[in-house]
Amino acid sequence: MGTITLSSTNKPVYTGEFPSVAVEQFFANVYVMAQQQDSRLAGNVTRSKLEGRFAHFPKIKPLSTTQGVRETTAGDGLASGNQTTGNRPQETTSRWQKTRLHLTEWAERRVTARRWDFAHPFEDDDDDRAIVSPQFYVTQEANKDYNRNLDEVIISAILGNSLEVQRDTNGDESSTTVAFGEGVTDSATIDSGGGSFMTLDKLRAAKKLLKKGDVDTSRETPILVISADEEYSLLGENRVVSGDYSMQRPLQQGDMINFYGCRIVQTELLPTAGGIRDCILYMPSAIKLAVEDKMFIDSGLRRDLNVVEQVFMKQKFGCIRMEEAKAIKIQCAEL
């Protein structure tokens, strides 16, 4: 039986039965590759450290016309008209006027982390030199699977429901489920039903929805997540590839990386139903990804599998959407 843990300097430390250098280097390769070769979406969200099973992200609830209003009571020092609706600054109209009371309603979004693991047996005739190589096929596949899982969790969080927890004045908790697009004035879905392929007009409409939701796209770059079919469709538009409309030359590069003020991420993990794919335009600040700061690994003999040495790795992470106005769904017909 063997175990690898991280030292105080973040260095893998191994004790076990299999050649220690080989297993330690295999773990180090997977761990470092997971940090350096990030998933396609993990670098385009807001990342934080996960401690325990849950991650909590506080937020100020959107204010309605009734939120933030405090009724004047006897002896509270507030004259009529000195209470305010919301947390926006109020104009001072007299020199010695009463201080207004701003009531801000707080809530938090809660992430329940999910654990992911990976196990691989090493035969006696496996080449130790291959195992320690970063190009070892198992190392490469372990890293791909790790990143693929991250992307799937992020996509599910963007398009799925978010758990919001509130506390009353007594400290008692109540929770609600916030659906995608809930509370957004305009529809958060472009071309519901996916009647056409991805076009520049759809992207323009999606970005318009972001701005109508008072989202400042000058402070951070929106992320457009599409599949290969949507990229192919966009590259067929003259307004996208012609130098008359843009200084970029996507046909020369072969890939679309940035376009129309958006960073483009291509993945085949976007959900489809009935030939309709859900593409996403979102702001990185709207998505929170909580990742356990260490990766656990264990090594031991599997006597039920002809006495092979098996390396086992696990890590927890979870993701949640914080703001509905900062995520837009674009439905497109698949080619």
C-alpha positions in Angstrom: 0.0 0.0 0.0 1.3 3.4 -0.8 0.2 7.0 -0.5 1.2 10.3 -2.1 0.5 13.5 -0.3 1.6 17.1 -0.8 4.2 18.6 1.5 4.1 22.1 2.8 6.0 23.2 -0.3 3.4 21.5 -2.5 5.8 18.8 -3.5 4.5 15.2 -3.9 5.8 12.8 -1.2 5.4 9.1 -1.8 5.6 5.9 0.4 4.6 2.6 -1.1 5.4 -0.8 -2.7 5.6 0.1 -6.4 8.9 1.8 -7.5 8.5 5.1 -5.7 10.1 7.2 -8.3 7.9 5.9 -11.0 4.6 6.4 -9.1 5.6 9.7 -7.6 6.6 11.1 -11.1 3.3 9.8 -12.6 1.3 11.6 -10.0 3.4 14.8 -10.3 2.9 14.7 -14.1 -0.9 14.4 -13.8 -1.0 17.1 -11.0 1.1 19.6 -12.8 -0.6 19.0 -16.2 -4.0 19.6 -14.5 -2.7 23.0 -13.3 -0.8 24.0 -16.5 -3.0 22.6 -19.2 -6.3 23.8 -17.8 -9.7 22.8 -19.2 -11.2 24.9 -21.9 -13.6 26.7 -19.6 -12.0 26.6 -16.1 -9.7 29.5 -17.1 -12.8 31.5 -18.2 -14.7 31.5 -14.9 -14.0 32.9 -11.4 -12.1 30.2 -9.5 -11.8 29.8 -5.7 -10.6 27.2 -3.2 -12.9 24.5 -1.9 -12.7 23.6 1.7 -15.0 20.8 2.8 -18.1 19.7 1.0 -19.8 23.1 0.4 -18.7 26.4 -1.0 -20.6 29.6 -0.2 -20.7 32.7 -2.3 -22.5 35.8 -0.8 -24.4 38.2 -3.0 -26.8 41.1 -2.8 -30.3 40.2 -4.0 -31.7 42.2 -6.9 -33.9 44.9 -5.4 -37.5 45.3 -6.2 -39.6 48.4 -5.5 -40.6 47.0 -2.1 -37.2 45.7 -0.9 -35.1 47.9 1.3 -38.1 49.9 2.7 -38.2 50.3 6.4 -41.4 51.4 8.1 -41.0 54.3 10.5 -41.6 53.3 14.1 -41.9 55.5 17.2 -38.6 56.4 18.7 -36.4 55.1 15.9 -35.3 58.7 15.0 -36.5 58.4 11.4 -39.0 60.9 10.1 -41.3 60.0 7.3 -39.4 60.1 4.0 -36.1 59.1 5.5 -36.3 55.5 4.6 -35.0 54.4 1.2 -35.9 51.7 -1.3 -32.7 49.8 -1.9 -29.0 50.4 -1.5 -28.4 53.1 -4.1 -27.0 56.4 -2.8 -29.5 59.1 -2.1 -29.2 62.8 -2.7 -28.6 65.0 0.3 -31.1 67.8 0.1 -30.6 69.7 3.4 -27.6 70.3 5.7 -28.9 68.6 8.8 -31.3 66.1 7.4 -31.8 62.7 9.0 -29.5 59.9 8.0 -31.3 57.5 5.8 -31.4 53.8 6.6 -30.4 51.6 3.6 -31.6 48.0 4.0 -29.7 45.6 1.9 -31.0 42.1 1.5 -28.2 39.5 1.4 -28.3 36.0 0.2 -25.7 33.4 -0.8 -25.3 30.8 -3.5 -24.3 27.4 -2.3 -22.3 24.8 -4.2 -22.3 21.2 -3.2 -19.0 19.7 -4.4 -18.9 16.4 -6.3 -16.0 14.0 -6.0 -14.3 12.7 -9.1 -11.8 9.8 -9.1 -9.5 8.0 -11.6 -7.8 4.6 -11.2 -5.3 2.8 -13.4 -3.5 -0.6 -12.9 0.2 -1.0 -13.7 1.3 -4.4 -14.9 4.7 -5.8 -14.0 5.9 -5.5 -17.6 4.9 -1.8 -17.9 8.0 0.2 -18.7 8.9 2.4 -15.7 10.5 4.9 -18.1 7.2 5.2 -20.0 5.2 5.7 -16.8 7.3 8.7 -15.6 7.0 10.4 -19.0 4.5 13.2 -19.4 3.7 11.7 -22.8 2.6 8.4 -21.3 -0.8 7.7 -22.8 -2.4 7.1 -19.3 -1.1 10.4 -18.1 -2.5 12.2 -21.2 -5.9 10.5 -20.9 -6.1 11.2 -17.1 -5.5 14.8 -17.8 -8.0 14.9 -20.6 -10.7 13.2 -18.5 -10.0 15.6 -15.6 -10.4 18.6 -17.8 -13.5 17.2 -19.6 -15.2 16.7 -16.2 -14.4 20.2 -15.2 -16.0 21.5 -18.4 -19.1 19.4 -18.0 -19.6 20.7 -14.5 -19.2 24.3 -15.6 -21.6 23.9 -18.5 -24.2 22.2 -16.3 -23.9 25.0 -13.7 -24.3 27.8 -16.3 -27.5 26.3 -17.8 -28.9 24.6 -14.7 -30.4 25.6 -11.5 -28.6 27.5 -8.7 -29.3 27.0 -5.0 -29.8 30.3 -3.1 -29.9 30.4 0.7 -31.3 33.2 2.8 -31.4 33.8 6.5 -34.1 35.6 8.4 -33.6 37.9 11.4 -33.6 34.8 13.7 -30.8 33.2 11.7 -33.1 30.5 10.3 -32.3 29.4 6.8 -34.5 29.0 3.8 -33.5 28.0 0.3 -34.8 28.5 -3.2 -33.9 27.1 -6.6 -33.1 29.8 -9.2 -33.6 28.6 -12.7 -31.7 29.8 -15.8 -32.9 33.2 -16.9 -35.2 33.6 -13.8 -35.9 37.3 -13.1 -34.4 38.5 -16.3 -36.6 41.2 -17.9 -36.1 40.0 -21.5 -35.8 36.3 -22.5 -32.4 34.8 -21.7 -32.7 32.5 -24.8 -31.9 33.6 -28.4 -33.9 31.7 -31.1 -35.8 29.4 -28.7 -36.3 26.2 -30.6 -33.2 26.6 -32.7 -34.8 27.4 -36.0 -31.5 28.3 -37.7 -27.8 27.8 -37.6 -25.4 30.0 -35.7 -25.1 33.5 -37.3 -23.5 36.8 -36.5 -27.0 38.2 -36.0 -27.7 35.7 -33.2 -24.4 36.7 -31.6 -25.3 40.4 -31.9 -28.7 39.7 -30.3 -27.2 37.8 -27.4 -24.7 40.6 -26.7 -27.5 43.1 -26.9 -29.3 41.1 -24.1 -26.2 41.3 -21.9 -26.1 45.1 -22.3 -29.8 45.5 -21.7 -29.3 43.6 -18.4 -26.8 46.4 -17.5 -23.8 44.2 -17.9 -20.6 46.1 -18.4 -18.8 44.2 -21.2 -15.9 46.7 -21.1 -14.6 45.5 -17.7 -14.4 41.8 -18.7 -14.5 39.8 -22.0 -17.7 37.8 -22.7 -17.2 34.1 -23.3 -18.9 32.5 -26.3 -19.1 28.7 -26.0 -19.9 26.9 -29.3 -19.4 23.6 -31.0 -17.6 22.8 -34.2 -20.8 23.1 -36.2 -21.4 26.7 -34.9 -17.8 27.7 -35.7 -18.2 26.2 -39.2 -21.4 28.2 -39.7 -19.8 31.5 -38.6 -16.8 31.0 -40.8 -19.2 30.7 -43.7 -20.4 34.3 -43.2 -18.7 37.0 -45.3 -19.0 39.5 -42.4 -17.0 37.2 -40.2 -14.1 36.3 -42.5 -13.9 39.4 -44.8 -11.2 42.0 -44.1 -13.7 44.6 -45.1 -15.5 44.1 -41.7 -12.6 43.0 -39.4 -8.9 43.2 -39.1 -8.8 39.6 -38.0 -8.1 36.8 -40.4 -9.8 33.7 -38.9 -9.4 31.7 -42.2 -5.6 32.2 -42.0 -5.5 30.9 -38.4 -8.0 28.1 -39.0 -9.6 28.8 -35.6 -11.9 31.5 -34.2 -10.3 32.7 -30.9 -11.7 36.3 -30.5 -14.6 37.8 -32.5 -17.1 40.6 -31.9 -15.5 41.5 -28.5 -16.0 37.9 -27.3 -13.5 35.1 -26.5 -14.6 32.0 -28.3 -14.3 28.5 -26.7 -15.1 25.5 -28.8 -16.3 22.3 -27.2 -18.5 19.3 -28.1 -19.8 19.0 -24.5 -22.7 21.5 -25.0 -26.1 19.8 -24.6 -28.2 18.9 -27.6 -31.8 17.8 -27.9 -33.6 17.0 -31.1 -30.9 18.4 -33.3 -30.8 21.7 -31.4 -27.6 22.7 -29.5 -27.5 25.1 -26.6 -24.6 27.5 -27.0 -23.8 30.0 -24.3 -22.6 33.6 -24.0 -21.7 34.5 -20.5 -19.5 36.7 -18.3 -16.7 35.1 -16.3 -17.7 36.9 -13.1 -21.1 35.3 -13.1 -19.7 31.7 -12.8 -18.0 30.5 -9.6 -15.8 27.3 -9.7 -14.7 25.9 -6.4 -11.9 23.3 -6.6 -10.2 21.4 -3.8 -6.7 22.7 -3.5 -5.1 19.3 -3.4 -5.4 16.0 -5.3 -5.3 12.8 -3.3 -3.6 9.8 -4.7 -3.2 6.2 -3.3 -1.3 3.3 -4.6 -1.7 -0.4 -3.6 -1.9 -4.0 -4.8 -5.1 -5.3 -6.3 -5.0 -9.0 -5.5 -8.4 -9.4 -7.2 -6.8 -8.3 -10.5 -3.8 -10.7 -10.7 -1.8 -8.7 -8.1 -1.3 -5.5 -10.1 -0.4 -2.2 -8.6 -3.2 0.4 -9.0 -2.9 4.1 -8.7 -6.0 5.9 -7.5 -6.6 9.7 -7.6 -9.5 11.8 -6.5 -10.5 15.5 -6.1 -13.6 17.5 -5.4 -15.0 20.5 -7.2 -18.3 22.2 -7.9 -19.6 25.2 -9.8 -22.6 27.6 -9.7 -24.1 30.5 -11.6 -24.3 33.7 -9.5 -26.1 36.2 -11.8 -28.8 35.3 -14.3 -28.5 38.5 -16.4 -24.9 37.5 -17.2 -25.6 34.3 -19.0 -27.4 34.0 -22.4 -28.4 30.8 -24.2 -28.2 30.7 -28.0 -30.1 27.8 -29.5 -28.8 26.7 -32.9 -29.8 24.0 -35.4 -26.9 21.5 -35.9 -25.5 21.2 -39.4 
